[in-house]
Amino acid sequence: MTQAKESTSIHQLRCIACGAIQKSAGQNFRCPACGDLLEVSFPKKVGKPENLRASWSERKLSLESANQSGVWRFRELLPALNRGEDVITLREGNTPLYSLPRCARIAGVERLQAKHQGMNPTGSFKDTGMTVAASFARQEQFQWVACASTGNTSASMAAYASRGGLRSLVLLPEGKISWGKLSQALDYGALTCQLKTDFDGCMRVLSEVVERAPVYLLNSVNPYRIEGQKTAAIEVMEQLEWQPPDHLIVPGGNLGNSSAIGKACLEMKEAGLIARLPKISIIQAEGANPLVRAMRGNGGTSLTPVHAETMATAIRIGNPASWKKAVRVLQATGGTVDEVSEVQIALAKAEIGADGVGCEPASAVTLAGLKKLVARGFVKSGESVVLILTGHVLKDPEFTLNFHRGDLFAGAEHAEQGEVLAAQRRAPVVLEANANAVLRALSQHRK
Ligand code: F0G
């Protein structure tokens, strides 16, 4: 059966601030009445939980591309396209939930798992949202799609646009994204512009571009992106046999992903798929912490943009578009926020690597944050925790190599931090090409 025939998900676009319902979205995906963000809402009830669960697992065995997608197999909780054939899919989603035994010991919790969204086709969680939003762009008959990005959105958008026969325009902060991500956008065929500004500056320029040219905006202000990104949380629950963990921990940048994961949990609870909500907590880098400041300063009633600086370039964002949605998620689920230092991020990344999993720097803020939440007593040692790892370890090899070679902080760390970091460093050794040299290295290493 096609996607459209089976789906029950008639949807509306609703303003998150004034509640006005819109038939369709304007170029900037903002409410024409008050200018705030829109979200997808579903006026009709979805089916019975047991029927939904059964269809979702049956579809995994299907040979049809939309069923094989770990996004579209959950179509009852997604907005429906008019025609199923419009789906642009790279078989995204269906990502693993790994246990992290070493990290659990380090963080001081008994049950720690990671939902690895870096195992998506272009190496990040963005693919789950992109399959939905790019498909809507094609349905609306746009020829061009565009985004501002710290790298992963652009890689994902470029891939999905090309798969769907669309052209893509990428705006990137010059010199502030990893080579891996930049190279993906080039290979997947985007028109790639490196602007002499930061991510927030790229967003400003892009909002003007979409007003002046017929290009479809694919940043996470696009509510269809958020819908696709919900599926990470749905899969987590499915993988845990619908028993929610006590805590979900998500990195925070532009705050679309935390909003999506929260929206999914609320909708699953409403649909009777889960009996209670996990607490969703958001972690930012100390140098890019506008949400942490807002929550601590005024309980999230207003947000003051900051100038963002962090080596976790994916989350180097000072003026997050979806902050109001994220605040609602924190409040609805009883989660919290925290911030982590550059040293804590680097250490946590190497620890996740040493569990045989690995991730990019921005994803490692989750483990670094968990350690702080345990120390604060917010997460108890007996509680279950799932970290959302957002990007693949190969996304930023320069960071990884610099860390293991001891160059990342170029001697800037304090002595006591240096010791902790050194314990996690595994620099490559250069040897003469003979067995004796290698055996000597092996015996030194085994001591
Ligand atoms: N982790 C990674 C690996 C990311 O690429 C991003 C965002 C985030 C976390 C934060 O997610 O913005 O939804 O709060 N990357 C965007 C980009 C901004 O352009 O690729 P968020």
Boltz pocket constraint, residues with backbone or C-beta under 6 A from the ligand:
constraints:
  - pocket:
      binder: B
      contacts: [[A, 124], [A, 126], [A, 148], [A, 149], [A, 150], [A, 151], [A, 152], [A, 153], [A, 154], [A, 220], [A, 251], [A, 252], [A, 253], [A, 254], [A, 255], [A, 256], [A, 257], [A, 258], [A, 314], [A, 315], [A, 360], [A, 362], [A, 363], [A, 390], [A, 391]]
      max_distance: 6.0
